[in-house]
Amino acid sequence: MIGITVLGSTGSIGVSTLDVIARHPERFRVVALTANRDAQGLAQQCRRFAPAYAVMVDPQAAAQLRDLLADMAEPPEVLTGAAALELVAALPEVGVVMAAVVGAAGMMPTLAAARAGKRVLLANKEALVVAGALLMRAVADNNALLLPIDSEHNAIFQCLPPNYADGLEAVGVERILLTASGGPFRDADPRTLAGVTPEQACAHPNWAMGRKISVDSATMMNKGLELIEACWLFGTSPERIQVVVHPQSVIHSLVQYVDGSVLAELGNPDMRTPIGHALAWPERMTSGVAPLDLFAVARLDFQPPDLERFPCLRLAYEAAAAGGTAPAVLNAANEVAVAAFLERRIGFTDIPRVVGETLAAVPGVTIEEGQGVELLLAVDREARAAAERRVDVLAA
């Protein structure tokens, strides 16, 4: 039995992870579940999966969770605070950690899991965007295993040879083709985007996701963050990654080789596929996903991204090329801007404006050997403050 901690268990990735785990009760045991404020959702999961630990980041929600579970014969130990996330990510009885906390808040528990030598299923792309060098070093130094859960990165992983860590050139890879659905506005006139509402931005045509990641998909910042993540995961540069808009979301990404071959991973748009793949790797197991019906799909379309319509993608390419702390600034500014948009304080087209102006106001610096998470947290705070000032000006 493999012990599992699910960080962010009430979110869409967490729910899908528990669905896959429930199909294999002989193989997996849930040790810890965590959430931010959804006490009701976490209580239901605790009753079904009986974890030893339950973490609510919010203290009031933790108190509510204790009350909701008071009638259980053996309730989990309820912990609270961000430090508790790191604790349950490094428990000795845990072999696998699903890192599905949204945003930069997932960075520290993901690092804790890597430093504890766990198999880390990475659904939190911001951990690599903000702290790529630190996380990859922690994985290498502690014999951890980092497996990507984003459908695109999982697809790339499946299309690469086992020895890809020797270098993509050494294994004959010419470039990576990172697919993007284009979100709900891929064919929209850019002049109409200023009036987009949060409800429209969250209505993804293919995927069921949380509100923040849905907005990121609508702006294509999600693809920009995935670009940066891919550079770290596969040891390459942004120049060797081509974003390809593929509306059907059937081909999840492709790898082009120097001999002319292009390998692709196909499947229905269901996150249980990459989750099941990473849980079982190097084996395969059922995940509850329906087989792909190519006759029903009928056609596959591809087009280059429109950087006028999606300036966030251009900003991400620029931050990736700049390196250092620039991706951390990009991520922090985007989190602030998306939150302000969802609160209706700024408009949809203000999101790239806030991000771009924050990148200009908070110059990236090179991360020197020996500098750690303190520098990144300081940059993150500075960038958030600068982004909030830009939001305040736009909201006035």
C-alpha positions in Angstrom: 0.0 0.0 0.0 1.4 3.4 -1.1 0.7 6.2 1.3 -0.5 9.5 -0.4 -0.8 13.1 0.6 -3.1 15.2 -1.6 -2.2 18.9 -1.3 -5.3 20.8 -2.5 -7.7 17.9 -2.3 -10.9 19.8 -2.8 -9.8 21.5 -6.0 -10.5 20.0 -9.4 -7.1 18.1 -9.6 -7.5 16.9 -6.0 -11.0 15.6 -6.7 -9.8 13.8 -9.8 -6.9 12.3 -7.9 -9.1 10.9 -5.3 -11.4 9.5 -8.0 -8.5 7.6 -9.5 -7.2 6.4 -6.0 -10.7 5.1 -5.1 -10.6 2.8 -8.1 -7.5 1.1 -6.7 -8.1 0.7 -2.9 -5.7 -2.3 -2.8 -2.9 -0.1 -4.1 -3.2 3.3 -2.4 -3.9 4.6 1.1 -4.7 8.3 1.7 -2.6 9.6 4.6 -3.3 13.3 4.5 -5.8 15.7 2.7 -5.5 19.5 2.7 -7.6 22.4 1.6 -7.6 26.2 2.1 -11.1 27.1 3.4 -13.5 24.4 2.0 -14.3 22.7 5.3 -17.5 21.1 4.0 -15.7 19.6 1.0 -12.8 18.3 3.1 -15.1 16.8 5.7 -16.9 14.8 3.0 -13.5 13.5 1.7 -12.3 12.7 5.2 -15.4 10.5 5.8 -14.8 8.6 2.6 -11.0 8.2 2.7 -10.3 8.2 6.4 -6.9 10.0 6.3 -4.8 10.2 9.4 -4.3 14.0 8.9 -6.5 16.8 7.6 -5.1 20.3 7.0 -7.0 23.5 6.7 -4.8 26.5 6.0 -7.4 28.9 7.3 -7.7 28.6 11.2 -11.5 29.3 11.2 -12.1 26.7 8.6 -10.0 24.2 10.7 -12.2 24.8 13.7 -15.3 24.2 11.5 -13.7 21.0 10.2 -13.2 19.7 13.7 -16.8 20.3 14.5 -18.0 18.6 11.3 -15.9 15.5 12.1 -16.6 15.3 15.8 -18.9 12.4 15.4 -16.4 10.2 13.6 -15.2 7.2 15.5 -11.6 7.9 14.5 -11.4 11.5 13.1 -8.2 12.6 11.5 -5.9 14.9 13.3 -6.8 18.4 12.1 -3.9 20.7 11.6 -3.9 24.3 10.4 -1.5 26.8 8.8 0.9 26.8 5.9 3.5 25.0 7.9 1.2 22.1 8.3 1.2 21.6 4.5 4.9 21.1 4.6 4.6 18.7 7.5 2.1 16.4 5.8 4.1 16.6 2.5 7.1 15.1 4.3 5.5 12.4 6.5 7.6 9.2 6.6 4.6 7.0 5.9 3.9 9.0 2.7 5.5 7.8 -0.6 3.5 10.0 -3.1 2.6 13.7 -2.8 0.1 15.2 -5.2 1.0 18.9 -5.3 -2.2 20.5 -6.5 -2.3 23.7 -4.4 -3.0 26.6 -6.7 -0.5 29.4 -7.1 2.7 30.3 -5.3 1.2 29.0 -2.0 2.1 25.5 -3.3 5.8 26.3 -3.6 6.9 25.5 0.0 5.0 22.2 0.5 6.2 21.0 -2.9 9.8 21.8 -1.9 9.3 20.0 1.4 8.1 16.9 -0.5 11.1 17.0 -2.8 13.5 17.4 0.1 11.9 14.4 1.8 12.6 12.3 -1.3 9.0 11.7 -2.3 7.5 10.9 -5.6 6.0 14.4 -6.4 3.1 14.6 -8.8 3.4 18.2 -9.9 0.1 19.9 -10.7 1.3 23.2 -9.3 3.2 24.8 -12.1 4.0 27.9 -10.1 6.4 25.9 -7.9 8.7 25.5 -11.0 7.9 29.0 -12.4 8.9 30.7 -9.1 11.5 28.3 -7.8 12.6 26.1 -10.7 16.3 26.0 -9.8 15.6 25.3 -6.1 13.0 22.6 -6.8 15.1 20.8 -9.4 18.1 20.9 -7.1 16.0 19.5 -4.2 14.8 16.7 -6.5 18.3 15.7 -7.5 19.9 16.1 -4.1 17.3 14.0 -2.3 16.7 11.3 -4.9 13.1 12.4 -5.3 11.0 11.7 -8.4 9.2 14.6 -10.1 6.4 13.6 -12.5 4.4 16.2 -14.4 0.6 16.3 -14.1 -0.3 19.1 -16.4 -1.7 17.2 -19.4 0.8 18.9 -21.8 3.9 18.1 -19.7 2.7 14.6 -19.0 2.3 14.1 -22.7 5.8 15.4 -23.4 7.2 13.1 -20.7 5.4 10.1 -22.4 6.9 11.1 -25.8 10.5 11.4 -24.7 12.9 8.5 -24.4 13.8 7.4 -20.8 17.3 9.0 -21.0 16.1 12.5 -21.9 17.8 13.9 -18.8 21.1 13.4 -20.8 19.9 16.4 -22.8 17.3 16.8 -25.5 20.0 17.3 -28.2 21.7 14.1 -27.1 18.5 12.1 -27.6 17.7 13.7 -31.0 14.9 16.1 -30.0 14.6 19.1 -32.2 11.8 20.9 -30.4 8.8 20.5 -28.2 5.3 21.4 -29.5 3.3 22.6 -26.5 -0.4 22.5 -27.4 -3.0 25.0 -26.2 -6.8 25.0 -26.6 -6.8 28.7 -27.0 -9.5 29.0 -24.4 -12.9 30.6 -24.9 -11.6 33.6 -26.8 -9.3 32.0 -29.4 -11.4 33.3 -32.3 -12.6 36.5 -30.6 -11.9 40.0 -32.0 -9.3 41.5 -29.7 -11.3 44.7 -29.6 -14.2 42.9 -27.8 -12.1 41.5 -25.0 -12.2 44.5 -22.7 -15.8 43.7 -21.9 -15.3 40.1 -20.9 -16.8 39.0 -17.6 -15.4 36.6 -15.1 -18.2 34.2 -16.0 -17.3 34.2 -19.6 -13.5 33.8 -18.9 -14.2 30.8 -16.7 -16.3 29.0 -19.3 -13.6 26.9 -20.8 -14.8 25.0 -23.9 -13.0 21.7 -23.1 -11.7 21.5 -19.5 -13.4 21.7 -16.1 -11.0 23.7 -14.0 -10.9 26.1 -11.1 -11.6 29.8 -11.6 -8.0 31.0 -11.4 -6.6 28.5 -13.9 -9.6 29.0 -16.2 -8.8 32.8 -16.4 -5.2 31.9 -17.0 -6.3 29.7 -19.9 -8.5 32.5 -21.3 -5.5 34.9 -21.3 -3.1 32.1 -22.3 -1.0 33.0 -19.3 -1.5 29.4 -18.4 0.4 28.4 -21.5 3.1 30.9 -20.7 3.6 29.4 -17.2 3.6 25.9 -18.8 6.3 27.1 -21.2 8.5 28.1 -18.2 7.7 24.9 -16.4 8.7 22.8 -19.5 12.1 24.5 -19.7 12.8 23.3 -16.1 11.3 19.9 -16.5 13.0 19.0 -19.7 16.2 21.0 -19.5 15.6 23.2 -22.5 15.3 26.9 -23.5 12.1 28.8 -24.6 13.4 29.0 -28.2 13.0 25.3 -28.5 9.4 25.2 -27.4 6.6 26.1 -29.9 3.1 26.8 -28.6 0.5 25.4 -31.0 -3.2 26.2 -30.7 -5.2 23.0 -31.0 -8.9 23.7 -30.3 -10.0 20.0 -29.9 -7.6 19.4 -26.9 -7.1 15.8 -28.1 -3.4 16.0 -28.8 -1.9 17.1 -25.5 1.6 17.9 -26.8 4.1 16.6 -29.3 7.9 16.1 -29.5 9.7 16.6 -32.9 12.9 14.7 -33.5 15.8 15.5 -35.8 14.9 12.5 -38.1 11.6 14.0 -39.0 9.5 12.0 -36.6 6.9 13.7 -34.5 5.5 11.8 -31.5 2.2 12.8 -29.9 0.1 11.7 -27.0 -3.6 11.7 -27.6 -6.6 11.3 -25.3 -9.9 12.7 -24.1 -9.5 16.0 -22.2 -9.7 14.4 -18.7 -7.1 15.1 -16.0 -7.5 11.5 -14.7 -5.3 10.3 -17.6 -2.1 12.1 -16.5 -2.9 11.5 -12.8 -3.4 7.8 -13.4 -0.2 7.7 -15.5 1.9 9.4 -12.8 0.4 7.3 -10.0 1.2 4.0 -11.7 4.4 5.0 -13.6 6.3 3.1 -15.0 3.3 0.8 -15.1 -0.2 1.6 -16.5 -3.6 1.3 -14.7 -7.2 2.2 -15.3 -8.2 5.8 -14.5 -11.9 5.9 -15.3 -11.3 7.8 -18.6 -13.3 6.8 -21.6 -11.3 5.6 -24.7 -10.7 8.1 -27.3 -13.1 7.8 -30.3 -11.1 9.1 -33.3 -14.2 8.8 -35.5 -16.2 11.1 -33.2 -13.3 13.6 -33.2 -13.2 13.5 -37.0 -10.7 16.3 -37.4 -7.7 17.9 -35.7 -6.9 21.6 -36.2 -3.7 23.6 -35.5 -2.8 27.3 -35.7 -0.2 29.6 -34.3 -1.1 31.7 -31.2 -2.1 35.3 -31.8 0.1 37.4 -29.6 -2.1 40.5 -30.1 -5.1 38.6 -28.7 -2.9 36.9 -26.0 -0.2 39.4 -24.8 0.2 37.3 -21.6 1.9 34.6 -23.7 4.4 37.1 -25.1 5.2 38.4 -21.6 5.8 34.8 -20.4 8.2 34.2 -23.3 10.1 37.4 -22.4 10.2 36.4 -18.7 11.5 32.9 -19.6 14.2 34.4 -21.8 15.2 36.8 -19.1 15.5 34.1 -16.4 16.5 34.8 -12.9 13.6 36.2 -10.8 11.6 37.5 -13.8 9.3 34.4 -13.9 8.6 34.9 -10.2 7.6 38.5 -10.8 5.5 37.4 -13.8 3.7 34.8 -11.6 3.1 37.1 -8.7 1.7 39.9 -10.8 -0.5 37.6 -12.7 -2.0 36.1 -9.4 -2.8 39.6 -8.2 -4.3 40.7 -11.5 -6.4 37.6 -11.9 -7.7 37.9 -8.4 -8.6 41.6 -9.0 -10.4 40.6 -12.3 -12.4 37.9 -10.5 -13.4 40.5 -7.9 -14.5 42.8 -10.8 -12.0 45.5 -9.7 -10.3 45.5 -13.1 -11.2 44.4 -16.7 -10.0 41.3 -18.6 -7.6 43.3 -20.8 -6.1 44.9 -17.7 -4.6 41.6 -16.6 -1.7 41.7 -19.1 -1.4 45.5 -18.5 -0.8 44.9 -14.8 1.6 42.0 -15.5 3.6 44.0 -18.0 3.9 47.1 -15.9 4.9 45.1 -12.9 7.7 43.4 -14.9 8.9 46.8 -15.8 8.7 48.1 -12.3 10.4 45.1 -10.6 13.5 44.2 -12.6 14.5 40.6 -12.4 17.8 39.7 -10.8 20.1 36.7 -11.3 19.8 34.0 -8.6 23.3 33.3 -7.4 24.5 29.9 -6.1 23.5 29.6 -2.5 20.6 32.0 -2.7 17.5 30.3 -1.7 13.8 30.6 -1.1 14.2 33.8 1.0 15.2 35.8 -2.1 12.3 34.4 -4.1 9.8 35.2 -1.3 11.1 38.7 -1.1 10.8 39.2 -4.8 7.3 37.7 -4.7 6.3 40.2 -2.0 7.8 43.1 -3.9 6.0 42.1 -7.1 2.7 41.6 -5.4 2.9 45.0 -3.8 3.8 46.6 -7.2 0.9 44.8 -8.9 -1.6 45.8 -6.2 -0.6 49.5 -6.8 -1.3 49.1 -10.5 -4.6 47.5 -9.7 -5.5 50.3 -7.4 -4.8 52.9 -10.1 -6.9 51.0 -12.7 -9.7 50.4 -10.2 -9.9 54.1 -9.1 
